[in-house]
Amino acid sequence: GTRADPSYPLDGEDLMPVCKGARALYDRTFFWRTQTRDAARVGNWKYLKESGNEHLFDLSIDPGEKTDLRTRRAETFDQIRNQYQAWNALMLPRLRPA
């Protein structure tokens, strides 16, 4: 069978206790990427990189992601981008399109 490469640890967590009501809902940090985008969700903040442009949105007041707060909240932007980059360094390289 196929096994996970131990050089690249699993990055998820078991949410079954929340689904079964044994644990209350709680905030989690999410990182994800596609072939063309990098993203993170930290609390109400969303970091997004697409087409070489990076953005920061406060989803609690801007769920449509219309107001980029990258420059106005530079410290928050840098912190979340650094968290994303640290996570991304642990992931397998992206597959190149065929």
N, C-alpha and C positions, 0 to 999 in steps of 0.2 A: 504494500500500500504506500501511499504518499505520506510523507512526514514533513512537519514544519522545519525549516532551517533554524537551528538553535542560535545562529548568529543574528537572527532577526526576531526578537521576542514579540509575542502577541501583545497587542496594545489595547485590548478591550477589557471590559469588566462585566461581571455577572449581574444582570438587572432582574433576574428572576425573583429575588426577595421583594423588590418594588412591585412587580406584577402580582405577586401573591399577597400583598398587603403586609408583609412582615417588616418592611422598612418603608419609611416615608419618602416621598419624592425629594430629590436633592439636586443641586446644581452640579453639573459635570462639565469638564472642558472637552471639546471635540476638535479633532483635526481631521481634515480629509483633503484629498487631491484627485484630480482627474488628469487627463492628458493636457488640458489647457488651463486648469485653474488650481490654485492653492487656497485653502480656507481654514479658518479656525473660529470657534465659537467659545468665548470665555464670558460667562455671565450674560449680560445684555450686549456685549461687544461682539462684532463679527469682523474679522480680518479677511480680506479677499485680495488675491493677486490673479489678474487675468490680462492677457495680451501685454505683459510687461508692466502694467500699471497696478499699483497697490492702493488699497482703500481701507478705511475704518468706518464702521457704521454702529450707531447705538440703536439696536433693534427695539428697545423699549419705547422709543419715541419716533422711530423711523423704520417700521417694518418693511417698507417698500424700497429701502436702501437708496434713497435719493440724495441724502446730504452726507458727503464725504468729510469725516472729521479728522483725517490723517494729520493735517498741519495744526489744527486747533487743539488736538489731544495727542501731541507728538510723543509724550512719555508713554501713554497707554499704547499707542501704535507700536512703538519700539519694543515694549515689553511683550506684547502678543506676537509680533513678528518673530522675536527671538525664541519664544516658546515653540512656535510653529517650526522654525528652522531646527531646533534641537530635536523635536519629534521626527521631522523629515529625515534627519541624518541617520536615524535608526531603522528607517524603512528600506525595503528593497528598491533598487533603481526602477524608474518608470520604464515600461516597455516602449520600445520605439514602434510607431505605426508601420505596418507591413507595406 
